Amino acid sequence: MDSTTHHGAARPLSIPPSARYNPEHGTFELVETDADGRPSGECLVYRASDGSLLSRCCYADGVKDGPFTMFHPNGQPAQRGRYRGGQLDGEVMVYGSDAPTELKLRRCCVPPGAWELRTRYRQGSIVRQVFHDRAGHPISADGSRWPDRPAGVAEEADYDQGSQCWLVLEEDEASAALIHRYFTREGKPSQEIEVRAGARYRELRYDALGRPSEERHLDPQGRLHGPSVRWFPDPDASPYLDPRVREERGQYAHGHPVGAFTGLDADGAPVVRRELGAALDEASLGASPALAEELAAWDAERVWALARELSQGGRAREACCAAARAAVRAGERERLAEFLRAATLQVKPEVAARRGQALHETPDATALGVMDELLLGAEPSAAYRTLAAVFPGSRRVALSLVEAALLLDPELRATYVTRALLRLELGDTRGVLEDADRIEPDAAALAERLRTFVRLMFPEFAFWPARQALDPLPGDGSVTVEMSQPLEQVRQQVQVYATRLLRLREAVERSLPGTEPCAWLPPDLSHVLPDGPVELARKAATLTEETENGVETVELTVDETLDTGALPVSLLMRRARAEWAALCWLCWSAGLDRVALPERIAHRPDFTAAVNMALTRCFRARDQLQTSGLVSRARGVPGFVWEGHDIDGLDRTLVLIAADEYFEMRCLFVWLMFPENISPFQSDIRAA
């Protein structure tokens, strides 16, 4: 390119004649080259617009090396620093200008009042950046000046306006760690964080007087892992019940306290020691003999022996669970308290209560986490109550744990609520009502809620269509539908529902203790199963339909099977309620006023109203779960009263029961309306 012009514009006269235009940067450059044609020695760069000097630097072996300076158009320095081997290294100073300039302190996020930016580089990477005002005072992101640096805080410390602390960054080359040291505004140590591979590895905290208070290590997921030390130089600051404890030493494994936790006195001599054992995982928790359902058949002394064996074997968590179950068998409150005093860290009552309350308020508490907190000193009654609420195994085992909580603290209302909910799952309706009576003086609304749960989850299995007033049809009601399934298919489906209800009844009976008669069991339907239960099939099927585009086929699955598995009684009854509703409405649709095998089909004139009610209420109940009814109200879908309760004000658990019931009714009526349908349990109907 012609060295006298650039883009056809005249070359400023102030630019040396030997400088050549660089079209990539839009500048003129004056620099010598070595034998290989690479830049070498001093390089001057001029602005093409006005000929002013933009920068002065040096090259060696074709890369920038040595000091450099950049200038604003008015000649004021804009930047000063040094390159080493082509990379910025050391401190780079960036300055503001009194005149218009294209050179900024930084492209963005410049504090108000900033006049200078000092950046420290190490081999091209930024290590530190600090803005200064015109007077040379360092400033924070909001433009406020840093406080005076206190004695003892290193010159390279930065002030963090958010935490109001001084921060020093140090590199440990041996461990490849970056250490963040924080100091208070007054210069006392506040915190030390060691980072390895981008994650916190170690934390050291200090108290208000600058004394170490806690040192802990973490795994890459941020969980406590490795040695842990806490110091309590002031007796009042110690959480321990024993006033001699001034230091605590322990170990963690991926968030769980393990091994020995030792409390030492001011001279470093051991005062207390607890062996917490190895951490459990979900699999070992499920296989623990302390939480096996078979223990319910053992006598108390045999369970106490198991607790001692587990404790001596370094399985403290399981030992505390076994001890709880043993104590409940014989009502041995003091024996359980004594066992826990020997197995867990003994902290001050207010500390134990605070930790117990924290467990109760933790939304994502786990059984393993609760066991950890029990060993670390959480109030035992609160720990057992929370453990019962989150225990993933047998509900009967969970009930024994909540009974242990009540044994230790029989006055806590929340524990009775937890027990009532467990009893509800187990089908102990009498126990739920007893707990409701116990909490009523302090919580009448909650007591009534428990009674409602009992009434609706364990209902009277009457012929429900007889008590149901059908919702009026919308509009003029000119659109009608009819029952289209033949008698043979209706009779077969009655027996399918009856067989499923029989399976549910058997599962409930297996789950209930003792032989005491139960008034709310799903009904005995042997009168509609004269030849015994029918086969519940699971099969692939093809549905053929006549459409405007001709005959279409749909591949689907019919699945009448029922897996009761290890479902609690409450869920078995929820399923039974839905199945019973469908069976009743099937018999009603055939013209019956009771559950029986129909001998003929007597069409109902209000069949359309029943279909409309089932479809509309199914949608409305599901929408209540998903959007609290917002979509329904926007579409003008009315609410309804179910079992004496408005759907809008119904407890979510009860809305789920209502939604199940109307879903089964919807599937039934969709099957009844179309003769080509095979079963209410075909996949396309149930997926709609």
Secondary structure as UniProt FT lines:
FT   TURN            3..4
FT   STRAND          5..6
FT   TURN            7..8
FT   STRAND          9..10
FT   TURN            13..14
FT   TURN            17..18
FT   STRAND          20..22
FT   TURN            23..26
FT   STRAND          27..33
FT   TURN            35..36
FT   STRAND          39..47
FT   TURN            48..50
FT   STRAND          53..60
FT   TURN            61..62
FT   STRAND          63..64
FT   STRAND          66..71
FT   TURN            73..74
FT   STRAND          77..84
FT   TURN            85..86
FT   STRAND          87..88
FT   STRAND          90..95
FT   TURN            112..113
FT   STRAND          116..122
FT   TURN            123..124
FT   STRAND          125..132
FT   TURN            134..135
FT   STRAND          138..139
FT   TURN            141..142
FT   TURN            151..152
FT   TURN            155..156
FT   STRAND          158..160
FT   TURN            161..164
FT   STRAND          165..172
FT   TURN            173..176
FT   STRAND          177..184
FT   TURN            185..186
FT   STRAND          189..196
FT   TURN            197..198
FT   STRAND          199..206
FT   TURN            208..209
FT   STRAND          212..218
FT   TURN            220..221
FT   STRAND          224..231
FT   HELIX           235..237
FT   TURN            243..244
FT   STRAND          247..253
FT   TURN            254..255
FT   STRAND          256..264
FT   TURN            266..267
FT   STRAND          270..275
FT   HELIX           282..286
FT   HELIX           289..291
FT   HELIX           293..297
FT   HELIX           300..312
FT   TURN            313..314
FT   HELIX           316..330
FT   HELIX           333..343
FT   HELIX           349..361
FT   TURN            363..364
FT   HELIX           367..376
FT   HELIX           380..390
FT   HELIX           395..408
FT   TURN            410..411
FT   HELIX           413..426
FT   HELIX           429..439
FT   TURN            440..442
FT   HELIX           444..457
FT   HELIX           464..467
FT   TURN            475..476
FT   HELIX           487..511
FT   TURN            519..520
FT   HELIX           526..528
FT   TURN            530..531
FT   STRAND          538..547
FT   TURN            548..549
FT   STRAND          550..559
FT   TURN            565..566
FT   HELIX           569..589
FT   TURN            590..591
FT   TURN            605..606
FT   HELIX           607..627
FT   TURN            628..629
FT   HELIX           630..635
FT   STRAND          641..642
FT   TURN            643..644
FT   STRAND          645..646
FT   HELIX           647..649
FT   HELIX           652..673
FT   TURN            675..676
FT   TURN            680..681
FT   HELIX           683..687
//
